[in-house]
Amino acid sequence: MKRSIGKFLVGTVAALTVLAHTAPTEARDYRLGTIVPAGHLWNQAAQRMNDALSERSGGEDGVSVFPAGQLGDESQMVQQLQTGALDMAFLTIADVTNRVPDFGALYAPFLVEDVAGANKVLASEPAQALLGRLPKEMGVVGIDYGIATMRQIMTNFPVDDISDLAGRKMRITPFKPFRDFYNILGIAPTPMPLPEVYDALANGQVDAMDIDPELILNFKFYERADHLLLTNHSMFPMVGLVSGRVWASLSDDEKQRLRETMREQLAWVRQQYEEQEPQMIEKIRTTGIEVKPVDQSFFPGVVAKWEEIWADQKPLTDELRAVAASE
């Protein structure tokens, strides 16, 4: 009888052990925040991520998307990621750069010529290595990069020479690489939330904006500013972040599923912009505004002066420029 009871107990423990290892993980509804409007490609990618993650998890997991800064600005969302109040975010690397300055090398003026060049640089070892620093330095996990279209300059007055911009108020994303770029040029960098810019162009709060073609179309800025300089002066990376606290709570299988799914959608974003940027610019042309291509010579001396300010990042910037120039 004792032997039978012993066999029963051993069998029971073994069965419970098997169940513990095979029981389904807890269903998760991840919350993902962005600052861009609902129709933006970043939000489309987030919704695609929801669909793919649901399929891979047999309907157990999903993603609730909060666009247009519903959860706060980027700094606030980073704080939420750090505390675990927010699970994930697709953010520009502006606030990341404010916290980890080496990311500013990705905004070096005229680092790349177009989105295809930007995608090449973001996939490189130096750029990917920056992501590995985020858990320790920010308390978040960087899965991979996305991107937006290249940065351009839009004004409500004609510009024939860089001197025409001197003293003008330029709406920028509020972070140091762009402030330095415009300060060097004698232009007044003016941080401002995107939803406020449309009216600000009409009432004189700003005279111009640092912007990309997708946002020009989404916000119909061509109704307020009728001169676009196609400068391609900077790429504008995005990064897919996961809260470090949330990441630590996931099983290995959940981490792999989440990483693979997010990486796929960020790759989709990069490819979409590479394909769609020329179409966006042509659509802007059809509005009838002036569209004037200019090159680096329009901004004499700005690269050397910017890199002097960012001297600590110069070795990394040089590595990234070498990647961009390689075949």
Buried (B, 14 or more C-beta within 10 A) or exposed (E): EEEEEEEEEEEEEEEEEEEEEEEEEEEBEBBBBBBBBEEBBBBBBBBBBBEBBBEBBEEBBBBEBBBBBEBBEBBBBBBBBBEBBBBBBBBBBBBBBBBBBBBBBBBBBBBBBBBBBBBBBBBBEBBEEBBEEBBEEBBBBBBBBBBBBBBBBBBBEEBEEBEEBEEBBBBBBBBBBBBBBBBBBEBBBBEBEBEEBBEBBEEEBBBBBBBBBBBBBBBEBBEBBBBBBBBBBBBBBBBBBBBBBBBEBBEEEBBEBBBBBBBBBBBBBBBBBBEBBEEBBEBBEEBEBEBBEBEBEBBEEBBEBBBEBBEEBEEBBBBBBEBBEEE
